[in-house]
Amino acid sequence: MIDRRGILRKLGESYRTLAIIVLNTLLALILVNLVFSGVLDLKEYLRKRAERKGAPYSYRTYNEALAPVYPGMTAAQVNLLLDDTRHVTLGYQSYTQFKERPFKGTYVNADTRGFRPIKDQGPWPPDKKDFTVFVFGGSTVFGYGVPDYDTIASHAQALLAAHKELSPRVYNFGRCSYISVQERILLEKLILGGAIPRMAIFIDGLNDLAHYDGQPALTKELTAFMDEGEVPTARKVLRELPMVKAFLGDPKKKDTTRRDRAEGGSLGAKEEDEVVSQVLARYRSNKALVEAFAKPLGITPVFVWQPMPVYGYDQTYNIFGRFDYQKFTPYVKPGYEAMAKLAASGELGENFIWCGDIQREKKEPLYVDAYHYSGKMSHMIASHIVTVLKERKILP
């Protein structure tokens, strides 16, 4: 006779043995991945710490060195401002890739309509009776590191309001990492949505030279996201395991752009002057495109080349003067030198305003981090723009 009980007992023992093996294997895999995850995190931490040697890009909390660029603010207030700034995140936007997500803070706010509020902010949509001004640019125009009331756009509003014949309403459309091409597309989107300004001011320089290949900042990430759609789920899960990354490397980090490989100031076969000339040619083409569609719509376009700490500024007063600008933005300084010559030639027209060296005679700190302006610097830029607009009779 068949010993059914014996068979069931053996099957039960085999099952328990198999279950213990599987469980121990899973526990071992989890433990190994935790170890590798810790190793990878440590390597990343050490890498970032090595990058921060010398002067940092910015201070995460209040530092006494920041006192001159935040006059009238206490350490607690500066900490709250810096905390607000860190919590501004980016979300998707069609055509331009991304924008700041809506955010409400004590000192930093981002409106759901896509602009950063300023002091005495006008209504949206703009009133057609007002002299509406849209200001475009990167994070320096958004005003990372300063309160809403201390941005370039906010100071421009106050300076324009001094002209009694105007009823100015300025809107700050500065956005993190935007290049001039994105700004043009953003203006086109606003026009198609029915918001047509009387004047559009584009403040550029840094980002066009930092993203010298002409690609928006998140191109690599969005390309990787689209490519992920073709990868089987099992493979995605497998390659995300820390132990796999430790041995094979992170495929997302391997898929670098030319800009990533250029950190350190070299583009391989490309020469510095060739890179700069391509950037400036793209900038001029984009300027011509804006001018072509703006005039028939009654929009006065104004183009401003912004100041940067690596050009025309006494580094003795730069709080972040030891930051490695050459490593992270190697083409900014030569780009500014080339643009200074082009601006002096007059080829860019009356609607181009050179602000590249307005800080030359200033013997004081003007930057809240390696690139972003203090409130005083924002006021200097706004004042120079409005003064030139008056002198050239560009203001109505």
ZISUL-V138968 format. One line per field, one symbol per residue. phi: phi as a letter, one per 40 degrees, with the letter a starting at -180 (. if undefined). psi: psi as a letter, one per 30 degrees, with the letter a starting at -180 (. if undefined). Layout:
phi: ???
psi: ???
This chain:
phi: .ccccccccccccccccccccccccccccccccccccccccccccccccccccgcccabcbdbdccdccbcgbcdcccdccccdccccbbbcacgcgaaccdabbcbbbbccchbccbcfcccbccccccccbcbbiccccdgcgbcdcbcdccccdccccccccbbcbbbcbcadgcbdcccccccccccccgcbccabbbbbidccccbccgcdcbdccccccccccccddccdcccccdcccccbgccccccccdccccdhgbbgcccdccccccccccccccdcccccccdccgcccbbbcccaccbgaccdbcdbccccccccbcbccccccccdcccccgccgccbbcbdbccdccbacbbcacbccccccdcdccccccccdcccfccc
psi: lkieeeeeeeeeeeeeeeeeeeeeeeeeeeeeeeeeeeeeeeeeeeeeeefgkaklelkflkkfffeffhkfkleeeeeeeeeeefgklklkkkefellklkkjaefkkklffglkllkhkllklkkffljkkkklaafeeehkfllefgleeeeeeeeeffjfflikjkkjgkkkgkleeeeeeeeeeeefggjjlfkkkjjadeeefeiffgklegeeeeeeeeffffkkeeeeeeffkeeeeeefljfefeilleeeffkfgkgcfkleeeeeeeeeeeeeeeeeeeeefeefggkjkkkkjlllffkhkjffgjehfgkieeefifgeeeeeeeeeeeeffgfflfgkkjgfgfgegkilkgkfaffkkleeeeeeeeeeeeeeeeeghfk.
